[in-house]
Amino acid sequence: MNNSDTNKLILIVEDEPKIAGLLVDYLHAQGGFRTHVTSRGDQVRDQLRRDPPDLILLDLMLPGLDGIEVCKQVRAQSQVPIIMITARVEEIDRLLGLELGADDYVCKPFSPREVVARVKAVLRRSGQTTDSALTDLEMDDERHLARYRGSRLNLTPVEYALLKTLASYPGRVYSRDQLMNEMYSDYRVVSDRAVDTHVKNLRKKLSAASEGLDLIESVYGMGYRYV
């Protein structure tokens, strides 16, 4: 457990009691977090004023006010990190877009352990907590050099851009199209197989430097994420 996580308050906005209870149990046991649960979207703004959380886990489908409207309301008054919980995959681009400003998402059904990992990663990115695991990776943009645990990875420019994108938001899933746009600044058209080949080569180099860890995970039907 990361001591800096202790006493961080996570607001869980979820109207399914079993899911809310499961999240509470895992956030307590594996993260040392405090939690507050509300089942209605129209109660979030008042809760934000009474006891500002360090992060919000926000379900998309809620009574009173849906998650999209709640996210808009929250963003109008706070930059608190928000992780959306959704079963509607088609909403993901919108949830993460500039219109709403959510920081990450998890799809139902989900692993509670994955949610805890996402919470820690988003808090880490927001500067509220630290974790030695990510400091293993060093990237020097000026020289396009990457090291893992001090070992130089010897990446091609495309592999460097790929790793930079994935590692910037650990746990976030990137589609192949999104990765293509980051890998090729001229937006050339390449095949899915080309992206997969670059990921495969990058995995090999990371595995060699990390003593066999698989740091890039395939997400079936969606793309890849750095874990």
Secondary structure, DSSP 8 states (H G I E B T S, - for coil): --GGGTT-EEEEE-S-HHHHHHHHHHHHHHH--EEEEE--GGGHHHHHHHS--SEEEEESS-SSS-HHHHHHHHHHH----EEEEES-GGGHHHHHSTTT---EEEESS--HHHHHHHHHHHHHHTTS---HHHHTEEEETTTTEEEETTEE----HHHHHHHHHHHHSTT--B-HHHHHHHH-TT-----HHHHHHHHHHHHHHHHHHTTS---EEEETTTEEEE-
